[in-house]
Amino acid sequence: MKKIKIFISEFLYAPKSIADFFKMTKIAWHLAFSNAPFFNLNGVKLKIDRKIISINIYKSFLVGSYERGEHSILKRVLQPGDKLLEIGTGMGYNSICSAQILGEDNVRSFEANPNLIPIIKENYALNNFSIKIENLFLVNDTSLGASVNFYLSEDFWASNTFPDDTKEVVKVPTANFAEKIEEFKPNILLCDIEGGEIHLLSKTLPNCIKKIILDTHPFYPEVGDDANSKLFSHLLSQGFIFKSTYTHGFVYYFERS
């Protein structure tokens, strides 16, 4: 009965054109009845675990919108020889896409949500990679302590450090951002951390960083346009250029020589 309700609820939202009608019918059917162990998104296998993947996230797989902004920029800017540091791994999709081009030793990733670490590792294995992934929350200010409160959302992509009494909270260990950069020496940062970018990127970045793919979150009251504008100005003051033709939704690209 639950599966039928999911199917009907999605089916009723189907657009009126015939092509979209059949597309949405297929999506509704997958949401309700598919028991496939993994989903193939642009050549990347992603494990389907309904305990972790909400209907909204699974639907984004089906319509092709999952991480579309980051993926579209990565395809344009990654070059053999690059080293990418990913902050906010999600399910591992972008780090896998990057490893396909750069090799797994040139990709390193950090994810704050401890519930995602097992499925990230499974996705890496599904795609024949063993990319280094750490369950850490990167910080500039060590006075924050050895751990931070991290608030978990049903849609894992909305989990963050903004206090919310309606969400489950977990303690996540912290690590120094500058030290991790010095250790790995990446030339590309990929950052999608639900508003945490405002504080994390507030310091001057080392010269090794030449490219930044940045998912922004001005729609959070804790962030807003003002904080976003200050962050952009800070990056520009370090010699980065905002490449507006690469922009995709709230995802922006910065580059310096």
ABEGO torsion letter per residue (X at the ends): XAAAAAAAAAAAABBABAAAAAAAAAAAAAAAABABABBBBGGBBBBBBAAABBAAAAAAAAAGABGAAAAAAAAAABBBGBBBBBBGAEAGAAAAAAAAAAEAAABBBBBABAAAAAAAAAAAAAAGBBBBBBBBBBBABAAAEABBBBBBBABAAABBABBBAABBBBBBBBBBAAAAAAAAGBABBBBBAGGAAAAAAABBBBAABABBBBBBBAABAABEAAAAAAAAAAAAAAGBBBBAAABBEABBBBBBX
